[in-house]
C-alpha cells in the first residue's frame, strides 16, 4: 500500500529562510533531555526505537514506558528488521522484547500493538495509559519526524503536558539525515519536504496540531 504523500516527493528550490523554517518545523526545538514522568515510543522498525528507550531507562530519565505499534500499512521495514523478525510480530512485540532483553521489567512497560500509523499510535495508547496522570512525557521517534509526531501528541493528549524529544537520526541510502545536514543531500531534502507536506495535510484533516 502506497502512502498518501510520497516518502520522497519532488522538492522546490529552497532559500535560507525556508530551510530554517523547515528545520524548526520538522525537527522541532532542540531541547535538553531530563527526567520525565513517562516515555512514549512511537512505532517503527529502526533499532533506534528500542535503543533510545533502553538508554533513557538506564539514564533514569523515566521509569514507565508506553510502547506503540502494530504493523505499518505503508512503511518499508528497516534493513535490520528484515530477516530477523517474523512478519506475524507487531512492531511493539519486537520493541518490547528488546527492552526486556536489556533488563527492563515487564511492569515498567504498557503497550498497544494494533496501530498502523502515528495517529493510531497516539489514539490507541490512550486506551492503555492514562496520560492525565503525568505532567511530562519523553518522546522517542526519528529526528526528522519529531515535529509531526509531537503535533499529533499535542492534538490528542492533555494540553498542559510537557514534551521532551529523545530522538535518533535515520540513514537513507547511506546518508544520515540530521538537523544540521538534511539540506545538503537530495534524500535529506526529499524526506524533510515530505514531512512538511504531511504536517500541512494532516493538520487540515484534524489529525495533528496545525501549523
N, C-alpha and C positions, 0 to 999 in steps of 0.2 A: 504494500500500500504506500503510495507516494504522499509526502507531507503536503499540506495546503500551500505552504510557502517553501520553495526550494531551499535545500541546505546551502547551495552556492549560487545565489541569484546574480544577475548582471548588476554591476555596481557603477553608479555615475562617478564622474570626476568629483573629488572632494577637496575643498580648500582647508586651510589650517583650522579655521573656526569650526567647520563641520566635523573634522577629525576629533577635535577636543570635545565637542558636543556628544558625538557617538561614543567616545571613550567613557565619559561620565555616565551616559545613559545605559550602556550595555554592561560595563564592568562595575558600575556603582561606585560609591565612595570607598576610598582606601581607609578602612577602619582597623584600628589595633585590636587584636584578639584579647579577650578577657573572659573570666568565669561567667557562665550563663546558667539559667535555671534548667534548660534542656537543649538538646541538639536535634535539628531537623535535617534528615538526609534525603535529598531528592534522589529519585531513582536513576539508574544508569548502569552501564556495563564496564565503565572505566574503573580501573583499580583505585583511582583517587577517591571514589565514593567511600570505600571502606578504609583505605589507608589514612585519610584525613580524620575519619571518625575515631579510629584507633588512637591516632596522635592526640586528638582533642581530649579523649578519655584519659590517656596516660599523663597528659599535662595537667589533669584535674580541672580542665575548663568546664566540664559537665559531668553529671552523674546519671542522667536519664537521656536515652536516645530514642528518637522516633524515626523508624526506617520505613521508606515507601517504595513501592514498585512491583507491578505485575510484569507484563511483557509489552514493550512498546510496539505499536502497530506500524510505525513509520521509521523508527530508528534503525541504524545499522550497527550490529554488535561490535564492540571494540575488539581488535585482533587478539588481545589477551583472553577474551571471553570465549571465542570460538574454539572448539575442540576440547575445552576444559570443563564446560558446563552444559549438561544435557538440556535440550530445549524445553523439557517439561518443568524445569525450575523457574520460579519467578526471580526477578532481579532482587527483591527483598530477601528471598531464600539464600541467595549466594552472598549478599552483603552480610546478613546475619551470621552465616556460617563462618565468614572471615572474622567477624567481631568476636565470636565465641572462641575461635581458634587462638585469638590473641589474648584470651583470658578474661574477656568482658562477660560478666554473669548475665544469665537469661533475664533475671529480674530487673536489670537496668535497661532492657530493651522492650519497646512496644512497636507494633508494626501493622501495616496493611499490605496486602500482596495482590490486589486486583486492579490497581490503577494502570492506565496506559499512556498518560501524558502528565504534564506539570500541574494542570488544573485539577485533575483527578488525584494526583499525589496529595494535594492540599485538602480537597474535599473529603477524601476517604480517610485521611489521617485524623480529621476532626471526629470521625466516628469511633476512633480507638483511643484518643487522647484529648483531655480537657485543657485546651490552651488558655482558658481563663484562670488557671491555677498558676501560671508562670508570668513573669514580668519581662524576661529576656530570653531570646532564642538565638543560638548559634546555628548557622545555616551552611551546609556543605553542598556545593554544586560546582560545575565548571566555571572558571573565572569569567569567560566572555558571555555567559548566560545569566550572570548574577542579577543584572537589572531586571530582566523579565521574571525570573523566579522570585525575587524579593517582592516585586509588584504583585505577583499572584498571592503570596502570603498576606501582604498588606490589604488586599481586597477582601479576603475571606476570614482573617483572624482578628482578634480583638484590637481595637485602634491603638491602644497605648503600649503595645508590645515593642520592645527594643530588639533590633536585629543586628547580629554581628556576623558578617560573612566570613566563612573559613573555606576558601576556595582553592582550586588547583588548575594549572594551565593544561591545555589539551594539545596534542600533536596531530596534525593532519598532513599526510604525505611527507613526513619527515620534517615538517616545520612546526615549531611550538608557537602557539598563538597566545600572547600575553598582552597585558595592558600597555606596555611600553614599546611593543614591536608589531602589533597587528596590522598597522597601516603600511608596513614595509614589504608585505607579501600579498600576492593575488589571493591566495587561500584565506589569509587573515582578513583582508578587506571583504571578501565574499561572506565569510562566517559572521562578521560583525554587522554587515549591512543586512543580512538575513535576520539577525536579532532585532535590529531596528524595525524591520517590516513586521515582525511578529508582535512586538510591543505595540505598534500602531494599530494593527488589525485586531488583536485580542483585547486591546483597550477599548476599542469601539464596540466590541461584542460584549463587554462587561465581564470578561474572564479575569482581568487584572486591573490594577490601578492605572488609569490612562496617563499619558504624558501631560 
